[in-house]
Amino acid sequence: MATITGGLTYQALSGDGPAGGADGAPPALAQAAAAPPTVEPEPAAEPARDEKPEPLTEKPKEEPRKGLVYRDLKPAPADDKCAGVYRTESGHCTHGPDAPPPGVDITKDTPPAIKAEAPTGEPGTAPDAEPSSPADSGTPAGGAEDGGSAVAAVPALDAAAATDPSAAPSAEPPAAAASPDGRSASPGSAGSRTAAAGPAGQTVQCDGDGATGNRVQVVYVHAPGKDRYAQYLPSFRKWAADADLIFSESAKVTGGVRHIRYVTAADCTPTVLNIEVPASALAEFSATNRALAAQGLNRRDRKYMIFADAQVYCGIGTFAGDERPGQDNLSNFGPSYGRTDTGCWGGHTAAHELGHNLGAVNNSAPNTSRGAHCTDEYDVMCYSDSPYYPKMRYVCGERSYENLLDCRNDDYFHTNPRRGSYLATHWNIANNRFLMQQRGDGGTTPDPGPKPTPTPTPKPTPTGGTGSHGPDVTVGQIGQDSAVASWRAVPGASWYQLHLNGRHIGWIQGTSARIYNLAAGTRYQVAVAVRYGDGSNSRVGRATSFRTTGGGSGTTPAPETRYLLVNGATGNAAELWGARRGDGTVLVGSQRNGYAHQQWYFDSAGDGTVRIRSGLSGKCLQLGGRASAGMYVAQQPCSAGAAQQWRISASGSGVRIAPASGDRYALAVSNRAYYGSWLIEVQHASDNPAQVWTVQKP
């Protein structure tokens, strides 16, 4: 196996603008995001195979210096779903550890691919307690130019613009483009927003709101006291982009388009979770998976691309071995885990382990090694492996093929397989729902038997809006007071005009926007119109209907019940930074995911106050010092002290949370970046939407 060094910067998916109705009639109402047009497939009960696999009888001799460690992997018996490979203690199937590429020493660290400036301070220590600049100034919305620590927020628009004339946006977009931090570049252009552009080489293909549906989640996993997230975050994003480059370049070979469908930020950078686990959990694969699952990283709509800060393996991944061609194939579902250790950190090994997670290479493949790999080099998934150590054949002789999937496209990956061929009648990972393909309909529906089509040629830029409509809208991340609208990029578009319940609420230059200040339990319709570069406009596209969740005040959370604390204006959920259990771990805002470090109990503390207790550590949130603007919040062992007492009061469809010792302050998402998240602090109570929270179940 080799390592790719190139990077590629992507923007949001583009496609054809939707056609209008007959004779220019208004388009029909689009289906709500909560009611998809097709029924989601269910996973099959067990894998299907052409032939019953021969069970392994013993494990190979371990070679720790090569990462070939088999502890806690058990050869699966003949009647087991994992027959032919190993079964982990956590019940997953795996082909076992992968050998490192020639010349790679797994006991040596891979240096960062991108050297970024570290922010002031150290993770987990008391941050600068000075107020944000400007103090109490609002919401995070941008990324660091050097790619170091900041995370871009989805551009946000206030729903009040649909009902309050004083909040209505300008009828015209600003003359100048908005600045990279998501705020308008010129005065007088309220209601216009754009997402930040991601750092070069660290972006991937965006799709929708970046979180809804089947996604690959990048995760950095480390032991306590071994956290290098700040040093390696830009590199993890680059290596994820490199893995995607392997898939996208491989799809071009057969005239198709495929991209890894990552969990992404608004600037199209892959979101990288920072997760602390016990040191013992890094000693072997099954323990790692159990530790992650215990924190909630076991979702059926997620495959986890793990960069483990350990030197046990080169790489190892789960592998279902299901050969059926349909969408109920077990490889089409999560949770799946692909772990890469420090000596092999990079895009190539990450892509290899994801290949196993997606279903490569099955035992019935024409060039199978019968160990989840292939024998026709060069190929990302091919090498002579255990238990049979087959002889390799150099069919695709150029070394550049080492960075492409499936030499000759006959074993596991083809975007347009010939009817009746092996990949038309067996599982083809190009059809996996965790990959996306570029389509003008806004969907990413893999076709089990697509007809061959040439690589599409670019369409001409529209020269006017006559007869055209805005793109269809998908609504996701629906909460009590906010939701995210997303749409396909339209060629030639300069701005998008967002309409809520038929009223214009703002101008957007990206392909998604968060709408906040919505009423709980209320039905809304959202639609988009296009302003083209030549100044012409499309008609408003089809409206998508959705309903916000909830309906109560949310000021009295039930005892001994886990909740998320979500800020609608930013989409951030309050979490313990780095999923740390240690005293003094600070509270930050990050993209909502619902995992354990974002879960909280609200315990009565008497006199109408509550203690906010972590569902991960069992510790309580406490002010870092005297209540003052800009003071951070951290976890400490729970006590009866006043610094751990908070008051919750209703605020529109959400709540405000104030320290009991200083109720003229309010808990808020600051505009201070903190190692890939945003510091949560107390601010002077105001109408700042960053101070409004919803308390909702995971």
Secondary structure, 3 states (H helix, E strand, C coil): CCCCCCCCCCCECECCCCECCHHHCCCCCECCCCCCCCCCCCCCCCCCCCCCCCCCCCCCCCEHHHCECCCCEEECCCCCCCCCCEEECCCCEECCCECCCCCCCCCCCCCCCCCCCCCCCCCCCCCCCCCCCCCCCCCCCCCCCCCCCCCCCCCEEEHHHHCCHHHCCCCCCCCCCCCCCCCCCCCCCCCEECCCCCCCCCCCCECCCCCCCCEEEEEEEECCCCCCHHHHHHHHHHHHHHHHHHHHHHHHHCCCCCEECECECCCCCECEEEEECCHHHHCCHHHHHHHHHHCCCCCCCEEEEEEECCCCCCEEEECCCCCCCCCCCHHHCCCEEEEEEHHHCCHHHHHHHHHHHHCCCCCCCCCECCCCCECEECCCCECCCCCCCCCCEECCCCHHHHHCCCHHHCCCCCCCCCCCCHHHHCCCHHHCCCEECCCCCCCCCCCCCCCCCCCCCCCCCCCCCCCEECCCEEEECCCCCEEEEEECECCCEEEEEEEECCEEEEEECCCEEEEECCCCCCEEEEEEEEEECCCCECECCCCEEEECCCCCCCCCCCCCCCEEEEECCCCEEEEEHHHCCCCCCEEEEEECCCCHHHCEEEEEEECCEEEEEECCCCCEEEECCCCCCCCEEEEECCCCCHHHCEEEEEECCEEEEEECCCCCEEEEEEEEEECCEEEEEEEECCCCHHHCEEEECC
